[in-house]
Every structure is written in structure tokens, then in C-alpha cells.
Amino acid sequence: MDERRQEAARWYALCATGALDNGAIYRTELHGAGLVVWRADDGRVNVWEDRCPHRGVRLSLGHHRGDTLQCQYHGWRFASGEGACRAVPAHPQASAPPIHVTTWPAIERYGFVWTCQRADGAATAAFPPVDALAAAQSQGCVPLRTTTIDADLASVKHALSAYVLPHADAAECAAFECESGTLTVESLDGAACSAIFVLQPAQAGKTRVHGVVPGEFDVAQRLALQRAHQARLNAMRDALEAAADLQAASLAKAPEPSHAAGAPSSPVAVTMPLVRMDAARSTTSAAISASGDEGGPFTVHLARSGGSVDVPAHTSLLDALRAHGIEVPTSCEQGVCGTCLTPVLDGEPLHRDVWLDARERAAGDCMLVCVSRSRTPTLTLDL
Ligand code: FES
């Protein structure tokens, strides 16, 4: 099995089971894919692709309806368990269409919800016992707040190997890797001091760190431990993210790659065009946001069709495109379903939808043209 398949075949913790209390619908990511996690009224936990199979809207924006999850766009309901469509409100007399949400195995263990994704459709790997977590659960433990770090799983793992426990010196600690992305950090001098971290590879380049501290503590001790660990995790996160910023800055300063015949390709050569695109965006952005008129008129250049479209202040980009005979597939036309997603080649979109997540907005390389506009005087779209 190649490394990617091995990764997919592992079980990963997605959230603490308490995150699903009172009908909460929890959105998270695994290996860059959005997931919705929810518990039906009969107690069953579901891990599904965060996408309605009807129009692509995020199901995590929907409503908990007992044993179904209801998409907030057209109200289609999907059943706990197999994820089959159960009802379509617009056609109450008709039988539900034979479509399913993409579902993943879900298991509750050691206070977390876990899932395992096998892209090849093979049988799910058995959940391996994680002795450290089992022991922690039997003797009691203090949950730590989940921390999201802008760094990949390998970097976070490496940083945790030098984690310093509260009340212990660095030299006395060691990290041991267990199953399913779990690391225990222990004091080596025999003191009753350890922590267990469970790592979740979330969006590309982001890792979520869940953790528990084994042992029974009174309220004051619990609070002190949680505060101390949070301070250490925050410091680790800041250091990792600062290192990543430094690396990005040094890439930005690297000389332009040579395109001369026979010039060797290198990782720097591959990343440079991206860096230049970001730099171009920020330059135009600075020039334009000076106007401060974010809802004002702008011009769209059409990279594939050629030509340009002026978008007046009170006209939507979609309407302006249609007036020039440019058809974009749409459905909701309210920034909810994602159907009109369009790649942005230059300029900075002004996002006004509820479909893109924070990372996608920050990347600025796509937009929903039904509701979004431009922060810059011009946008170049792949249309
Ligand atoms: S987001 Fe639904 S059509 Fe634009």
C-alpha cells in the first residue's frame, strides 16, 4: 500500500464526543476534505462528506432533525447511518430520489469521534486499541482544548517530540508515537506527569491537535493544567507558524527561475510562479483598496473568451456577465450552493458568499460570481 493509502486507512480523531452534545453539527476537515459530524437522536454518530449531493451546499450549514440531517438550501433530508435521501419537501407525495450522502465509518472511543477513509473502497481497517488513551480514560483525564496549527502533521509531530510538560524539565521528557496519530509525552523521571496528543491532518498544511492529561485532579488543578498546556501549545504553534512565514519570505526573495533550455528544474522553480501571483495580487490590492470603495464598479477581464466586462456599482457580477452573453452555471444565486465557483487568475475578490471557507477566501484564487465582487479595480477570471 502506498503512503497516501496508508494514511487514508488510518483512524483519525475528529473531535471530542462532547462537541456533538445537544444536536450540535460539527464541521471539520481531514486531508483537505470537509466533513460534517453529527449525532442522531438514537445516539448514532455520523461522519459524512460536508456536501449535499443535490446542489453541493455544505450540510454543516443545515439542521438537525432527529434521525436526519436537513440541507438548508432545498430542505432535502438525509438519514443517519447510510446517508440516503429520506425526503424532498418540494415533492412531499413523491418517493425520495435514490441518492446518498458520502458517508465514512464513525466510531466513538476514548472520548473522541474517529473516522477512517479508504479511497479504494476496501474494508475499513479495524480500529487499533490505543493503550495510552484507554488507560487515561479508565483512570480519569483532563481534556485539553483543540489547537489548530498552520503546519503539516510531520512538523507538528516533530515539534511535539520536544514538548515540555508543565512541572517537568525538557530533558526529562520524551514523546512516543502510538497508533492512529497519537503521541504520548512522558516525564522520564517517573513523576506522574504526561500528556497524550491526538493529531488530525485537517486542511492542506494545517494540523489539529487534540489532547488529554491522564489523572484525577481537583477543579483548581484541572484549570491550572489546562492553562499551562494551552500556553505551551500556543507557544509551539507560534514558533511553527513563524518558521513557516520565514520560509515563505525566503522563497519570495529567491531569484526568478531560469527558463533557459537545459536549466534544471527545482522545487523553487515550481513554487516561484505562485509567489509572483501573490505578490502581484498584494500590489494591485494595495493600489486599489486605497479607493476604499469595495462595493464599487470594477472591470472583469475574461481570460478564455477574451474581452472585458464593466460591472457597475449596483449590478451583480453575474448579471453583468450575462448581459455580455457569458453564461456561468448557477443554482441558488445567493452564494450558498457553490455552483457558480469560478477560478480567479488575477485581482482580489470581495467574497460575499457563505460557501467558501476561510482558507479558500484567503487564497483568493476562486470566487462565487453570483454574489461576490472585487476589491481591486480589475479581476481576471478563467471564463
Ligand atoms: S453560490 Fe449558488 S449559484 Fe452562486
Boltz pocket constraint, residues with backbone or C-beta under 6 A from the ligand:
constraints:
  - pocket:
      binder: B
      contacts: [[A, 329], [A, 330], [A, 331], [A, 332], [A, 333], [A, 334], [A, 335], [A, 336], [A, 337], [A, 338], [A, 339], [A, 340], [A, 341], [A, 353], [A, 355], [A, 368], [A, 369], [A, 370], [A, 371]]
      max_distance: 6.0
